[in-house]
Amino acid sequence: MFGTEATVAVADPSALSETQWIVQDHLDAIDKACSRFREDSDLTALNAAAGQPTRVSAVLRDAIEVALRAATLTDGDVDPTVGQAVRVLGYDKDFGSMAATGPAVARLARIPGWRCVTVEPDGTVTVPTGVQLDLGATAKAWAADTAARRAADAVGSGVLVGLGGDIAVAGPAPEGGWTVGVADWHGACDSDVAATVRVESGGLATSSTTVRRWMRGSEEVHHLVDPRTGGPVNVVWRTVSVAARSCVDANTASSASIIRGECAPAWLAARALPA
């Protein structure tokens, strides 16, 4: 599901080894529940249920509720029902395993909208026939948040967990905060870092259209889908970074900002989100 590198940092160096194992176990559990690339994942089973109410694991239920909250907060800009649209564009396996080129897309998929998904208090989820959930937009950020909190509580040290462009911190930060570089790609070298910020709590997320790109016919496409069209969003902002009280909130805002384009600065300012 994650398809990226994981970074773990601790304020107390002696806690690094234990923290690493705690984070790894937690990420493994979320991947098993939420990956759309694994045949044995809970999400794959739910997407194949053909409209039948399905009792899902607590992890998947929580991840779906996080995704539906993001959809509500962004008026559907960040929508978990884009799964089929992303598949049609060719993103049907882990990005590292994808073919760089493929046939042209004959017709884009319609986005049914997050309101068609229901989650009952007992953990029963219903996804209509033909609808495919993709939790990648929020589940990675949620994984960073929950992994950082779990590790910080266990080792009693400040912890930073970074999953690609999604960074969460928990526990007492080092003096002056965590130093984080901002760039188009999380693996950028020092010369490509556009800015440096210090984070003491919450999360910082960067969404970009520059890295996950591939060719379909003669058209270059990317992974951020506009729910209004079912196709890749028209690029106004190459990269958007947002700080918020959690990595999930930061990721929700950064993803929505790419999709909102020119309207993003006013939308972020109205919510007092540093970006």
Residue frames as qw, qx, qy, qz and C-alpha x, y, z in Angstrom:
[[0.000, 0.885, 0.466, 0.000, 0.00, 0.00, 0.00],
 [0.301, -0.833, 0.030, 0.463, 2.71, 2.47, 1.01],
 [0.729, 0.554, 0.198, 0.348, 5.04, 2.09, -1.98],
 [0.140, 0.889, -0.210, 0.381, 7.62, 4.39, -0.43],
 [0.508, 0.206, -0.626, 0.555, 10.42, 4.60, 2.10],
 [0.567, -0.760, -0.303, -0.095, 9.75, 4.77, 5.84],
 [0.322, 0.498, -0.426, 0.683, 11.82, 7.01, 8.09],
 [0.663, -0.658, -0.356, 0.016, 11.94, 6.63, 11.87],
 [0.315, 0.491, -0.382, 0.717, 13.71, 9.11, 14.15],
 [0.617, -0.625, -0.466, 0.104, 13.79, 9.34, 17.93],
 [0.114, -0.911, 0.192, -0.347, 14.75, 12.06, 20.38],
 [0.598, -0.585, 0.542, -0.081, 16.45, 9.42, 22.55],
 [0.459, 0.521, -0.672, -0.258, 18.92, 7.44, 20.39],
 [0.139, -0.213, 0.941, -0.221, 18.84, 4.48, 22.79],
 [0.579, 0.296, 0.578, -0.493, 15.16, 3.94, 21.91],
 [0.386, 0.479, -0.458, -0.642, 15.70, 3.65, 18.15],
 [0.151, 0.123, -0.962, -0.190, 15.81, -0.13, 17.84],
 [0.156, 0.362, 0.842, -0.368, 12.64, -0.70, 19.87],
 [0.345, 0.573, 0.130, -0.732, 10.88, 2.14, 18.08],
 [0.266, 0.366, -0.682, -0.574, 11.77, 0.69, 14.69],
 [0.078, -0.104, -0.990, -0.062, 10.19, -2.67, 15.51],
 [0.210, 0.498, 0.627, -0.561, 7.04, -1.08, 16.93],
 [0.348, 0.565, -0.151, -0.733, 6.60, 1.04, 13.82],
 [0.202, 0.245, -0.846, -0.427, 7.31, -1.90, 11.48],
 [0.057, 0.261, 0.951, -0.157, 4.73, -4.14, 13.18],
 [0.269, 0.586, 0.419, -0.640, 2.13, -1.38, 13.07],
 [0.321, 0.524, -0.389, -0.686, 2.72, -0.60, 9.39],
 [0.077, 0.076, -0.964, -0.241, 2.54, -4.30, 8.53],
 [0.170, 0.425, 0.821, -0.341, -0.90, -4.52, 10.16],
 [0.323, 0.651, 0.130, -0.674, -2.20, -1.48, 8.27],
 [0.214, 0.410, -0.685, -0.563, -0.80, -2.75, 4.97],
 [0.029, 0.110, 0.993, 0.039, -2.51, -6.12, 5.52],
 [0.214, 0.576, 0.658, -0.435, -5.82, -4.36, 6.12],
 [0.235, 0.799, 0.160, -0.530, -5.74, -1.44, 3.67],
 [0.156, -0.398, 0.635, 0.643, -3.63, -2.31, 0.63],
 [0.741, 0.481, 0.143, -0.446, -5.46, -2.50, -2.69],
 [0.437, 0.619, -0.625, -0.188, -2.42, -4.24, -4.20],
 [0.113, -0.260, 0.938, -0.201, -2.53, -7.37, -2.00],
 [0.534, -0.155, -0.686, -0.469, -4.85, -10.23, -2.87],
 [0.516, -0.324, -0.755, 0.242, -5.06, -11.17, 0.82],
 [0.053, 0.075, -0.322, 0.942, -5.89, -7.71, 2.19],
 [0.148, 0.505, 0.720, -0.452, -9.14, -6.83, 3.93],
 [0.267, 0.574, -0.046, -0.773, -9.69, -4.01, 1.45],
 [0.200, 0.212, -0.795, -0.533, -9.36, -6.34, -1.55],
 [0.025, -0.301, -0.950, 0.083, -12.01, -8.60, -0.03],
 [0.169, 0.601, 0.447, -0.641, -14.31, -5.64, 0.60],
 [0.241, 0.493, -0.348, -0.760, -13.89, -4.32, -2.94],
 [0.220, 0.084, -0.893, -0.383, -14.78, -7.78, -4.26],
 [0.195, 0.223, 0.828, -0.476, -17.92, -8.11, -2.10],
 [0.045, -0.291, -0.700, -0.651, -20.15, -6.86, -4.94],
 [0.352, -0.446, -0.149, -0.809, -22.37, -4.68, -2.80],
 [0.724, -0.408, -0.557, -0.023, -22.82, -7.17, 0.04],
 [0.395, -0.835, 0.226, -0.310, -22.53, -5.80, 3.59],
 [0.793, 0.219, -0.468, 0.321, -19.16, -7.01, 4.88],
 [0.631, -0.773, 0.020, 0.068, -17.81, -7.18, 8.41],
 [0.581, 0.638, -0.314, 0.395, -14.29, -5.76, 8.25],
 [0.663, -0.166, -0.433, 0.588, -11.39, -5.60, 10.68],
 [0.271, -0.860, -0.261, 0.344, -11.17, -2.77, 13.18],
 [0.398, -0.384, 0.310, 0.773, -8.11, -1.44, 11.34],
 [0.172, 0.284, 0.639, 0.694, -9.88, -1.23, 7.99],
 [0.133, -0.802, -0.580, -0.056, -13.02, 0.22, 9.56],
 [0.332, -0.761, -0.086, 0.550, -10.99, 2.99, 11.19],
 [0.337, -0.190, 0.468, 0.795, -9.12, 3.69, 7.96],
 [0.085, 0.524, 0.686, 0.498, -12.36, 3.97, 6.01],
 [0.219, -0.862, -0.428, 0.158, -13.82, 6.33, 8.59],
 [0.367, -0.560, 0.158, 0.726, -10.69, 8.49, 8.32],
 [0.240, 0.097, 0.618, 0.743, -11.10, 8.57, 4.53],
 [0.046, -0.701, -0.657, -0.272, -14.80, 9.45, 4.73],
 [0.296, -0.808, -0.232, 0.453, -14.03, 12.26, 7.18],
 [0.323, -0.325, 0.365, 0.810, -11.47, 13.65, 4.72],
 [0.121, 0.392, 0.700, 0.584, -14.06, 13.52, 1.95],
 [0.172, -0.822, -0.541, 0.043, -16.56, 15.38, 4.11],
 [0.358, -0.704, -0.034, 0.613, -14.06, 18.07, 5.13],
 [0.206, -0.309, 0.486, 0.791, -13.04, 18.70, 1.51],
 [0.604, 0.470, 0.140, -0.628, -16.51, 18.46, -0.07],
 [0.912, 0.283, 0.294, -0.040, -15.39, 15.36, -1.92],
 [0.344, 0.828, -0.438, -0.071, -12.07, 16.62, -3.28],
 [0.023, 0.408, -0.903, 0.135, -10.30, 13.82, -1.38],
 [0.822, 0.018, 0.035, -0.569, -12.61, 10.89, -2.17],
 [0.416, -0.348, 0.840, 0.011, -11.87, 7.22, -1.41],
 [0.756, 0.369, 0.514, -0.169, -14.18, 5.98, -4.21],
 [0.356, 0.783, -0.366, -0.356, -11.60, 6.83, -6.90],
 [0.610, -0.324, 0.713, 0.124, -10.25, 3.27, -6.92],
 [0.718, 0.424, 0.534, 0.139, -11.65, 2.26, -10.30],
 [0.337, 0.941, -0.026, -0.027, -10.66, 5.57, -11.89],
 [0.244, -0.766, 0.578, 0.139, -7.06, 5.09, -10.75],
 [0.688, -0.038, 0.710, 0.145, -7.06, 1.55, -12.10],
 [0.625, 0.708, 0.326, 0.035, -8.34, 2.73, -15.49],
 [0.148, 0.946, -0.283, -0.050, -5.42, 5.15, -15.64],
 [0.746, 0.412, -0.496, 0.167, -3.06, 2.20, -15.14],
 [0.082, -0.511, 0.657, -0.549, -2.22, 2.48, -11.44],
 [0.872, -0.180, -0.215, -0.400, -3.33, -1.08, -10.72],
 [0.888, -0.149, -0.310, 0.304, -0.33, -2.37, -8.78],
 [0.532, -0.696, 0.001, 0.482, 2.36, -1.07, -6.45],
 [0.303, 0.921, -0.110, -0.219, 3.98, 1.88, -8.18],
 [0.237, -0.643, 0.685, 0.248, 7.41, 0.27, -8.24],
 [0.502, 0.052, 0.850, 0.154, 5.97, -2.67, -10.20],
 [0.513, 0.719, 0.311, -0.351, 4.00, -0.63, -12.74],
 [0.632, 0.327, 0.400, 0.577, 4.87, -0.44, -16.41],
 [0.189, -0.426, -0.003, 0.885, 6.13, 3.03, -17.31],
 [0.294, 0.195, -0.398, -0.847, 4.05, 3.03, -20.49],
 [0.345, 0.287, 0.878, -0.164, 0.72, 1.57, -21.57],
 [0.161, 0.479, 0.674, 0.538, -2.16, 1.94, -24.02],
 [0.129, -0.248, -0.011, -0.960, -4.12, 5.17, -24.22],
 [0.179, 0.287, 0.766, -0.546, -7.12, 5.47, -21.89],
 [0.000, -0.371, -0.719, -0.588, -10.26, 5.10, -24.00],
 [0.376, -0.675, -0.318, -0.549, -12.69, 6.30, -21.36],
 [0.020, 0.352, -0.612, 0.707, -12.30, 7.64, -17.85],
 [0.338, -0.378, -0.855, 0.112, -14.17, 6.01, -14.97],
 [0.318, -0.699, -0.181, -0.614, -16.98, 7.82, -13.20],
 [0.165, 0.158, -0.708, 0.668, -16.43, 8.62, -9.52],
 [0.381, -0.538, -0.721, -0.213, -19.50, 7.46, -7.56],
 [0.189, -0.662, 0.154, -0.709, -18.76, 9.66, -4.54],
 [0.167, 0.207, -0.823, 0.502, -18.04, 8.90, -0.89],
 [0.530, -0.107, 0.313, -0.781, -21.67, 9.17, 0.23],
 [0.819, 0.085, -0.413, -0.389, -22.41, 5.76, -1.32],
 [0.519, 0.158, -0.773, 0.328, -20.22, 4.03, 1.31],
 [0.621, -0.622, -0.027, -0.476, -21.84, 3.11, 4.62],
 [0.376, 0.245, -0.776, 0.443, -20.12, 2.09, 7.84],
 [0.667, -0.572, -0.345, -0.330, -22.21, 0.60, 10.65],
 [0.388, -0.753, 0.410, -0.338, -21.26, 0.79, 14.35],
 [0.902, -0.247, 0.352, -0.030, -20.56, -2.97, 14.40],
 [0.302, -0.524, 0.643, 0.470, -17.93, -2.61, 11.67],
 [0.591, 0.414, 0.672, 0.166, -20.10, -3.70, 8.78],
 [0.007, 0.525, -0.282, -0.803, -19.23, -1.79, 5.61],
 [0.633, 0.529, 0.565, 0.013, -21.21, -1.65, 2.39],
 [0.065, -0.487, 0.431, 0.757, -19.60, -0.59, -0.87],
 [0.725, 0.474, 0.178, -0.467, -21.95, -0.67, -3.90],
 [0.827, 0.191, 0.456, 0.268, -21.30, -3.04, -6.77],
 [0.581, 0.666, 0.164, 0.439, -18.70, -1.64, -9.13],
 [0.136, -0.946, 0.178, -0.235, -17.24, 0.77, -6.58],
 [0.825, 0.066, -0.325, 0.459, -13.57, 0.34, -5.67],
 [0.389, -0.920, 0.017, 0.054, -12.14, 2.04, -2.59],
 [0.672, 0.372, -0.253, 0.588, -8.62, 3.45, -2.66],
 [0.520, -0.826, -0.191, 0.104, -7.47, 4.58, 0.78],
 [0.730, 0.137, -0.058, 0.667, -4.00, 5.64, -0.29],
 [0.098, 0.722, 0.043, 0.684, -4.70, 9.36, 0.08],
 [0.449, -0.708, 0.182, -0.514, -5.33, 9.18, 3.82],
 [0.951, -0.289, -0.108, -0.001, -4.28, 5.74, 5.09],
 [0.710, 0.280, -0.272, 0.586, -0.56, 6.46, 4.71],
 [0.025, -0.576, 0.243, -0.780, -0.85, 9.66, 6.74],
 [0.763, -0.485, 0.016, -0.428, -3.05, 7.90, 9.31],
 [0.939, -0.033, -0.245, 0.240, -0.45, 5.13, 9.53],
 [0.433, 0.418, -0.325, 0.730, 2.26, 7.70, 10.26],
 [0.378, -0.582, 0.149, -0.704, 0.12, 9.34, 12.97],
 [0.886, -0.371, -0.020, -0.277, -0.81, 6.13, 14.74],
 [0.871, 0.128, -0.291, 0.375, 2.66, 4.59, 14.44],
 [0.242, 0.514, -0.336, 0.751, 4.31, 7.68, 15.92],
 [0.545, -0.538, 0.164, -0.622, 1.84, 7.80, 18.83],
 [0.966, -0.203, -0.139, -0.080, 2.12, 4.09, 19.57],
 [0.755, 0.238, -0.325, 0.517, 5.92, 4.17, 19.54],
 [0.034, 0.568, -0.295, 0.767, 6.19, 7.35, 21.61],
 [0.721, -0.491, 0.072, -0.483, 3.86, 5.92, 24.25],
 [0.977, -0.088, -0.174, 0.084, 5.87, 2.69, 24.39],
 [0.737, 0.177, -0.231, 0.610, 9.40, 4.08, 24.56],
 [0.370, -0.817, -0.260, 0.356, 8.76, 7.37, 26.35],
 [0.382, -0.316, 0.288, 0.819, 10.68, 9.39, 23.79],
 [0.413, 0.654, -0.029, -0.633, 9.83, 11.82, 21.05],
 [0.574, 0.089, 0.754, 0.307, 9.28, 9.96, 17.77],
 [0.387, 0.560, -0.224, -0.697, 9.07, 11.03, 14.13],
 [0.604, 0.173, 0.762, 0.159, 7.63, 8.71, 11.48],
 [0.290, 0.573, -0.271, -0.717, 7.87, 9.68, 7.83],
 [0.629, 0.259, 0.722, 0.124, 6.16, 7.75, 5.03],
 [0.412, 0.530, 0.431, 0.603, 7.15, 9.45, 1.81],
 [0.071, 0.462, 0.036, 0.883, 5.76, 12.95, 2.03],
 [0.601, -0.642, -0.268, -0.393, 3.72, 12.25, 5.17],
 [0.394, 0.249, -0.624, 0.627, 5.43, 13.06, 8.48],
 [0.604, -0.682, -0.263, -0.317, 3.96, 12.64, 11.97],
 [0.282, 0.364, -0.637, 0.618, 5.57, 13.41, 15.31],
 [0.696, -0.591, -0.308, -0.267, 4.56, 12.39, 18.82],
 [0.769, -0.422, -0.237, 0.417, 5.98, 12.71, 22.31],
 [0.262, -0.866, 0.069, 0.420, 8.47, 15.36, 23.48],
 [0.675, 0.707, -0.024, 0.208, 10.25, 16.87, 20.47],
 [0.697, -0.036, -0.121, 0.706, 14.00, 17.55, 20.52],
 [0.182, -0.689, -0.159, 0.683, 14.98, 21.04, 21.59],
 [0.080, 0.450, -0.356, -0.815, 13.97, 23.40, 18.79],
 [0.778, 0.377, 0.194, -0.463, 11.71, 20.81, 17.17],
 [0.756, 0.092, 0.574, 0.301, 12.25, 18.31, 14.37],
 [0.080, 0.609, -0.355, -0.704, 14.00, 19.80, 11.32],
 [0.656, 0.371, 0.655, 0.047, 12.25, 18.80, 8.10],
 [0.078, -0.314, 0.467, 0.823, 13.23, 19.71, 4.56],
 [0.596, 0.559, 0.424, -0.390, 10.51, 20.36, 1.97],
 [0.041, -0.371, 0.674, 0.637, 11.00, 19.29, -1.66],
 [0.657, 0.202, -0.343, -0.640, 9.12, 17.89, -4.64],
 [0.851, 0.035, -0.520, -0.073, 10.23, 14.36, -3.69],
 [0.713, -0.683, 0.116, -0.106, 10.94, 12.91, -0.25],
 [0.891, -0.136, 0.170, 0.398, 14.22, 11.43, -1.51],
 [0.390, 0.881, -0.035, 0.266, 15.57, 14.72, -2.86],
 [0.688, 0.012, -0.263, 0.676, 19.17, 15.68, -2.18],
 [0.298, -0.595, -0.320, 0.675, 20.05, 18.73, -0.07],
 [0.127, -0.158, 0.299, 0.932, 20.42, 21.00, -3.10],
 [0.203, -0.351, -0.682, -0.608, 16.80, 20.33, -4.11],
 [0.251, -0.562, -0.687, 0.387, 15.30, 21.22, -0.71],
 [0.082, 0.673, 0.316, 0.663, 13.15, 24.32, -1.22],
 [0.335, -0.685, 0.165, -0.625, 12.58, 25.15, 2.44],
 [0.441, -0.010, -0.812, 0.382, 13.28, 23.89, 5.94],
 [0.504, -0.586, -0.081, -0.629, 10.70, 23.93, 8.72],
 [0.082, 0.200, -0.845, 0.489, 10.69, 22.88, 12.35],
 [0.655, -0.337, -0.467, -0.489, 7.89, 20.66, 13.63],
 [0.118, -0.331, 0.719, -0.600, 7.16, 20.20, 17.34],
 [0.446, 0.177, 0.774, -0.412, 3.79, 18.45, 17.21],
 [0.654, 0.541, 0.205, -0.487, 1.17, 17.16, 14.79],
 [0.750, 0.156, 0.554, 0.325, 2.12, 16.52, 11.20],
 [0.134, 0.661, -0.330, -0.660, 3.48, 17.86, 7.95],
 [0.712, 0.294, 0.629, 0.103, 2.37, 16.49, 4.57],
 [0.076, 0.531, -0.430, -0.727, 3.54, 17.18, 1.05],
 [0.713, 0.438, 0.544, -0.060, 1.49, 16.27, -2.02],
 [0.030, -0.588, 0.482, 0.649, 3.10, 16.47, -5.45],
 [0.822, 0.484, 0.193, -0.229, 2.31, 15.64, -9.05],
 [0.249, 0.804, -0.511, -0.174, 5.97, 15.45, -10.08],
 [0.234, -0.447, 0.863, -0.028, 7.02, 11.95, -9.03],
 [0.493, 0.170, 0.849, -0.084, 4.32, 9.34, -9.62],
 [0.489, 0.604, -0.142, -0.613, 3.92, 9.81, -13.36],
 [0.513, -0.021, 0.813, 0.276, 3.63, 7.37, -16.25],
 [0.234, 0.263, -0.465, -0.812, 2.59, 7.32, -19.91],
 [0.538, 0.366, 0.739, -0.177, -0.73, 6.15, -21.32],
 [0.574, 0.711, 0.333, 0.233, -0.52, 6.40, -25.09],
 [0.453, 0.490, -0.032, 0.744, 0.98, 9.81, -25.84],
 [0.331, -0.793, -0.038, -0.511, -0.31, 11.34, -22.60],
 [0.349, 0.178, -0.705, 0.591, 1.63, 11.64, -19.37],
 [0.580, -0.618, -0.330, -0.414, -0.61, 11.03, -16.36],
 [0.104, 0.362, -0.683, 0.626, -0.16, 11.18, -12.60],
 [0.301, -0.224, -0.911, 0.170, -1.77, 9.62, -9.53],
 [0.094, 0.313, 0.487, -0.810, -3.88, 12.49, -8.19],
 [0.048, 0.423, 0.795, 0.433, -7.38, 12.08, -9.61],
 [0.248, -0.032, 0.085, -0.965, -9.97, 14.85, -9.88],
 [0.266, 0.275, 0.884, -0.269, -13.23, 13.32, -8.63],
 [0.434, 0.587, 0.163, -0.663, -15.18, 15.63, -10.94],
 [0.530, 0.594, -0.424, -0.433, -13.66, 14.15, -14.09],
 [0.976, -0.067, 0.206, -0.007, -12.13, 10.79, -13.18],
 [0.750, 0.512, -0.128, 0.398, -8.86, 11.92, -14.78],
 [0.597, -0.156, -0.252, 0.746, -5.60, 13.35, -13.43],
 [0.090, -0.885, -0.295, 0.348, -6.11, 16.78, -11.93],
 [0.465, 0.772, 0.023, 0.432, -4.99, 19.73, -14.03],
 [0.681, -0.267, -0.262, 0.630, -1.76, 20.89, -12.44],
 [0.011, -0.946, -0.041, -0.321, -1.72, 24.41, -10.98],
 [0.378, -0.780, 0.476, -0.151, 0.56, 23.68, -8.00],
 [0.605, 0.399, -0.688, 0.032, 3.43, 21.30, -8.62],
 [0.516, -0.105, -0.743, 0.414, 3.83, 20.65, -4.88],
 [0.402, -0.682, -0.029, -0.610, 1.85, 21.64, -1.78],
 [0.467, -0.022, -0.741, 0.483, 3.06, 21.21, 1.81],
 [0.459, -0.641, -0.140, -0.599, 0.76, 21.77, 4.79],
 [0.203, 0.120, -0.788, 0.568, 1.27, 21.62, 8.57],
 [0.600, -0.439, -0.270, -0.612, -1.65, 20.64, 10.79],
 [0.558, -0.514, 0.471, -0.450, -2.52, 19.12, 14.16],
 [0.808, -0.091, 0.583, 0.009, -2.17, 15.63, 12.64],
 [0.192, -0.267, 0.724, 0.607, -0.55, 14.16, 9.58],
 [0.256, 0.487, 0.823, 0.141, -3.99, 13.05, 8.35],
 [0.124, 0.883, 0.317, -0.322, -5.29, 16.62, 8.49],
 [0.126, -0.675, 0.410, 0.601, -2.14, 17.89, 6.78],
 [0.258, -0.020, 0.852, 0.455, -2.40, 15.26, 4.04],
 [0.255, 0.670, 0.695, -0.058, -6.10, 15.92, 3.53],
 [0.075, 0.899, 0.079, -0.425, -5.39, 19.62, 3.05],
 [0.172, -0.538, 0.588, 0.579, -2.35, 19.18, 0.81],
 [0.298, 0.204, 0.873, 0.328, -4.15, 16.69, -1.45],
 [0.207, 0.790, 0.559, -0.144, -7.26, 18.89, -1.63],
 [0.051, -0.810, 0.129, 0.569, -5.09, 21.89, -2.46],
 [0.232, -0.201, 0.748, 0.588, -3.59, 20.18, -5.50],
 [0.187, 0.477, 0.832, 0.214, -7.12, 19.38, -6.68],
 [0.033, 0.860, 0.409, -0.304, -8.54, 22.84, -5.88],
 [0.565, 0.442, 0.230, 0.658, -5.79, 24.58, -7.81],
 [0.164, 0.462, -0.023, 0.871, -6.07, 28.35, -7.83],
 [0.536, -0.659, -0.188, -0.493, -8.66, 28.31, -5.04],
 [0.796, -0.183, -0.489, 0.306, -6.28, 26.53, -2.63],
 [0.326, 0.199, -0.378, 0.843, -4.51, 29.52, -0.98],
 [0.389, -0.369, 0.044, -0.843, -7.77, 31.15, 0.12],
 [0.842, -0.278, -0.381, -0.261, -9.16, 27.80, 1.26],
 [0.710, -0.034, -0.496, 0.498, -6.05, 27.10, 3.36],
 [0.106, 0.283, -0.274, 0.913, -6.00, 30.62, 4.80],
 [0.579, -0.410, -0.155, -0.688, -9.63, 30.35, 5.86],
 [0.903, -0.306, -0.297, -0.044, -8.68, 27.28, 7.89],
 [0.280, -0.869, 0.391, -0.115, -5.52, 28.86, 9.33],
 [0.957, -0.057, 0.209, 0.194, -3.36, 26.05, 7.95],
 [0.154, -0.766, 0.461, 0.420, 0.30, 26.98, 7.40],
 [0.847, 0.349, 0.384, 0.117, 1.22, 25.96, 3.87]]
